[in-house]
Amino acid sequence: MSFDYDIVIIGGSLTAREAALKAVQRRAKVALVEPLFRHDLIQLQGMGEVGNFVRKVNDLTRFGVCIQGDGEQQYQVSLEKVLLWGSAVAANVREQLSPAFLAAQGVDVILGSGCFQASSDSNSNSNFNSNSNSNSNSNLNFVVNNRKLTARNFLLATGSVPAVPQIDGLQQTGFLTLSNIWQVLGSSQPPKNWLILGGTPQSVEIAQVLARLGYNVTFIVNSPYLIYPLDSEISKLLQAQLEVDGIRVFTQTTVTQVRLIEDKKWLQVGNTAIETDEILVAVAEKPFIESLNLAAVGVKYNSRSLLVNKKLQTTNPRIYACGDAIGGYNLPNIADYEAKIAIKNALLFPRYQINYQAIPWGILTQPMLAQVGLTERQAKNRYAKDEILVLRQYFKTLVSAQLTDEFTGICKIIVRRNGEILGASIFGSQARELINIIALAMSEKIKIEQLANLSPVYSSFSEIIEKTASEWKKQRLENSRSQDFWDSVFHFLRNWK
């Protein structure tokens, strides 16, 4: 059977556009169906940079610098202007992968909503772990704008939308989510008091930015740590930083009810009643797939994600998926990695498997936070405890950190006794750049002793990696001496008469 396309990508996200470009670069015939483009991460990153700038300006008072007006210190940042600036940056980024650009590269861009069409054999039994790329569901097609699209394979890169928890009175009181908060933040008079419910990378970032721009923020999560699966030690440092920024943080706390009393929103938080102007709900995400008619073509999903195997095939082996629609946080680099795997499997023989072990991720906080591989707890659960070494070094030891007043931070690398790097967490300046070095070492199976032999440019933040890696030799030597001591003791006792 002949097909209209090699692959049809159902999008609405930057990941979908990236996937379309990757596919057409492989000389595939590609269609991109885009119902509604949604991408606010650049705006959020822009807010973060401004929030950090405000913090630095406020710190200038330590050096006797004061921005004055009418004899008094005057310094104010307009959140509305910050968002306009962030929107301009986001527009520039989007333009690099605009529909016009993709069309010029050979992608058939179709604007509009559509759905999969049920056919007589599209509900036939499909093997979830199938390696087959056969045309078993030859009548599978996608209908958009009254046009029927056929393809060898399909890719879902639709992104996700906020999931709303069942809390008594929340719907009646009203709330914001990460998808509509920008309308309120961009108004001439944003709410002064905010309560943020739920720990995600974006909710933490927004909380810190709002606090640094002078807003009152309360942050609530029902887990022991702010974000899963952050290293517990790093998570505590992040929480301490948020509290330094003036954020009131509640962990292991549940909101039981919400009420609107005299134009104020009140929440019952454990045994405490909290008043706020606005509520941001960022508890979880769910895939943006409701209108796609997936059940008719044998694609299974739950409330949190599409179900995929390690090759990113859904329960219909001709339909692949990537990005936050398959679960996890909205992290562009991870979605991009998944798109690469899905495109190769969809266009070639499906033999490539997803492996997140050496894929880093980060949070746009100040200081920055980034992580790759296993945390300390995960490593000790997987291996014998005496086989794991935890290497730490603090940013305050760096000359560059002291010169830039960015000395708050830690680099933590988890290794096996043989030098294999299992993971790393960095909380400090330039963490998003530094973690890539460790991720590359892990992907290329470079051992920790080789990182210890680095000679970074002086002075630079890269020195933190060399300093942390050097701890491996010290710990190995100390453990070796300790083992020699106990071996001597046991030898003496065995031979003592």
C-alpha positions, 0 to 999 in steps of 0.5 A: 500500500502506498502512503501520503507520507513517511511520517505524520507528526501531530504537534502543538509543541516546539518538540513537534517542530524539532521532530519535523525538521529532524525527519525531513533532514533524513529525506523523509516525506513529512507532515506536521499537524499543528492545532495550537502552538504553545510554548511559554518556557522562554518567557519563564526563562526571561523572567528568571534572568530579570529576577536574578538581575533584581537580586544583584541590583539590591546587593549593590547597596553593600558597595554603597551603590544606590539608585535614587530619585527625589532623595530616596532609593527608587527601584522598581521592575514592571512585571508587564514589561518583563513579560513583553521582553520575554515574549519578544525573545520567545518570538525570535526563538519560534521564528527559527522553527516557524511554519514558514521555515519548516515549509521551506525545508520540505515539511507539509505544515497543516494548521488545524485540529484532527483525529485518528480515524477508526477503520475495520482493522485498526483495532486489531491486536497489536504487540506492545513490545513489537519490533515490527514496522509492518503495515499491519494497520494499513487503513490507519489515518489521521483526518484534519480539515476534512483531509485524510492523511496516511503514513507509514508511521505517526508521532504524537508530540502534543505536549501536556496540559495542567491536571487539577486536583480534587480539592473541596472548593477549588473550582468554585474559588477559582485558580490559575495554571501554568497555561493561563498564568501569563495573562494575569502576570502581564496585567497592569496590577498583578496580585500581590500575594500568591500561593503556589500548589505543587512542586514542578520545575516551572512552579519553583522557577515562578515562585522564586521570580515572583519573590525576587520581584517583590511579591509575597509567595507561599509554596506548598507540596505534599511530598518531603522534597520540593521536586521528585526525583531531586537528590534529597541533599540538593532539594534541602539546599534549594528549599533553603534558598527559596526561604532566603528569598522570602518564600514560605515553604510547606512540605508534606502538607495537604490542602484540604479545602479552599474558600472565597471570603470577602474577595480573598481566597482562603486555604486550609493547609494542614492546621493552618488557614492561609489567605492569598490573592491568587492560587497557582495550581501546578500539581501535575500534567496530563497529555494533551490528547483528548480530541485525538480519538486514540482509543479507536486505534488501539492507543492506551493511556492513563490520566498522566501519560501515554503508554509507550515501550522503550522504543517509544511505540504506543500500544499501536506500534505504528504510533510513536510518542515523545515529550511530556505527553508520555509523562515526566516534566516539561523539559525541552532537552529530554523531549528533544532526545526522545524525538530523536529516538522516535524519528529514527525508529519510525523512519528506520527499523525500530531498534533504538531504545530510550536510555535516560541515564546520561541525559541531564536536566535542570531547573532555571533557579538562582543558583542554577540546579542541574542533575544527571543519572542516579542520585545518592539514594538511588545508587545505594539502593541499586548497589552495595553501600560500600561500593558507592562513593559520594564526592562533594565540593563547594562553590565557595572554594572557587575564586571565580565564585568569590569574584562574582559573589556566586559562592552558594552551591555544591557539586555532588558526583556519585561514583562506584569504587572502580571510578564509574560515574553513576550520576551528579547533582550541581546546585550553583552558578553555571550548573546548566553548563557544567552538568553537560561535561559530566553527562558527556563523560557518562555517555562516553564511559569516561571514569572519574579519574580522567575528570580529576586530570582536567586543567580548567581555565583559571579562574572558571566555574569548571574548576568545581568538576576537577576539584570534586573528581579529585575527592575520589582519590582521597576517599579511595586512599582513606578507605584503603588505609581503613581496610588495611587496619581492620585486616591487620586486626583480624589477622592478629586475632586469628593468629593470637594464642 
